[in-house]
């Protein structure tokens, strides 16, 4: 991890503890190789989790397709259908977060 100094406009860093008012330079920390790898793996994990949640939601929607069609035929608004599906997904996400902790 290296510290690099960059010059930026002084009004952007008012009160920054390491701001040098004489030359307007501020230290910026660059990520080292290991930190970059860890950050990329974390991003990849978040993307995989999002894909998994999408898959679960798609599975539940497919199973309830007739019910959703009937509700829409009886006049339910798309907003209400969306709320119904989100209410079904929230407990699953809650269980996942509880298991994670």
C-alpha positions as CSV (number, residue, x, y, z in Angstrom):
1,X,0.0,0.0,0.0
2,X,1.5,3.3,-1.0
3,X,0.7,6.9,-0.2
4,X,0.5,9.2,-3.2
5,X,0.1,12.9,-3.1
6,X,-2.2,14.7,-5.5
7,X,-3.1,18.3,-6.0
8,X,-6.7,19.3,-5.9
9,X,-8.7,22.5,-5.5
10,X,-8.3,23.7,-1.9
11,X,-12.1,24.3,-1.4
12,X,-12.7,20.5,-1.8
13,X,-10.6,19.6,1.2
14,X,-11.3,22.3,3.8
15,X,-10.7,20.8,7.2
16,X,-8.8,17.7,5.9
17,X,-6.3,16.9,8.6
18,X,-3.4,16.2,6.1
19,X,-4.2,19.1,3.7
20,X,-1.1,21.2,3.0
21,X,-2.5,24.7,2.4
22,X,0.8,25.9,0.8
23,X,0.7,23.6,-2.2
24,X,-2.8,22.2,-2.0
25,X,-1.6,18.6,-1.9
26,X,-3.5,15.8,-0.1
27,X,-2.4,12.2,0.5
28,X,-4.3,9.5,-1.3
29,X,-4.0,5.9,-0.3
30,X,-3.8,3.4,-3.2
31,X,-4.8,-0.2,-2.7
32,X,-2.0,-2.8,-2.9
33,X,-2.2,-6.0,-4.8
34,X,-3.7,-8.2,-2.0
35,X,-6.3,-5.5,-1.1
36,X,-7.3,-5.2,-4.7
37,X,-7.8,-9.0,-4.9
38,X,-9.9,-9.0,-1.8
39,X,-12.0,-6.1,-3.0
40,X,-12.6,-7.8,-6.3
41,X,-13.6,-11.1,-4.5
42,X,-16.0,-9.2,-2.3
43,X,-17.6,-7.5,-5.3
44,X,-17.9,-10.9,-7.0
45,X,-19.5,-12.4,-3.9
46,X,-22.1,-9.5,-3.9
47,X,-22.9,-10.1,-7.5
48,X,-23.3,-13.9,-6.9
49,X,-25.7,-13.1,-4.0
50,X,-27.7,-10.8,-6.2
51,X,-28.0,-13.4,-8.9
52,X,-29.0,-16.0,-6.3
53,X,-31.8,-13.7,-5.0
54,X,-33.0,-13.1,-8.6
55,X,-33.1,-16.8,-9.1
56,X,-35.1,-17.5,-6.0
57,X,-37.6,-14.7,-6.9
58,X,-37.9,-16.0,-10.5
59,X,-38.7,-19.5,-9.1
60,X,-41.4,-18.1,-6.8
61,X,-42.9,-16.0,-9.6
62,X,-43.0,-19.0,-11.9
63,X,-44.8,-21.0,-9.2
64,X,-47.4,-18.3,-8.6
65,X,-47.9,-17.3,-12.3
66,X,-51.6,-18.3,-12.3
67,X,-52.3,-16.5,-9.0
68,X,-50.6,-13.3,-10.4
69,X,-52.6,-13.5,-13.6
70,X,-55.8,-13.9,-11.7
71,X,-55.0,-11.0,-9.5
72,X,-54.2,-8.8,-12.5
73,X,-57.4,-9.9,-14.2
74,X,-59.4,-8.9,-11.1
75,X,-57.8,-5.4,-11.2
76,X,-54.8,-5.6,-9.0
77,X,-52.3,-2.9,-9.8
78,X,-48.7,-3.8,-10.8
79,X,-47.6,-2.0,-7.6
80,X,-49.6,-4.4,-5.5
81,X,-48.3,-7.4,-7.4
82,X,-44.7,-6.2,-6.8
83,X,-45.4,-5.7,-3.1
84,X,-46.7,-9.2,-2.9
85,X,-43.6,-10.6,-4.4
86,X,-41.2,-8.4,-2.3
87,X,-43.1,-9.5,0.9
88,X,-42.4,-13.1,-0.1
89,X,-38.7,-12.4,-0.7
90,X,-38.0,-10.4,2.5
91,X,-38.2,-13.3,4.9
92,X,-35.8,-15.3,2.7
93,X,-33.3,-12.5,2.8
94,X,-33.8,-12.1,6.5
95,X,-33.1,-15.8,7.1
96,X,-30.0,-15.5,4.9
97,X,-28.7,-12.5,6.9
98,X,-29.5,-14.3,10.2
99,X,-27.5,-17.4,9.1
100,X,-24.6,-15.1,7.9
101,X,-24.3,-13.5,11.3
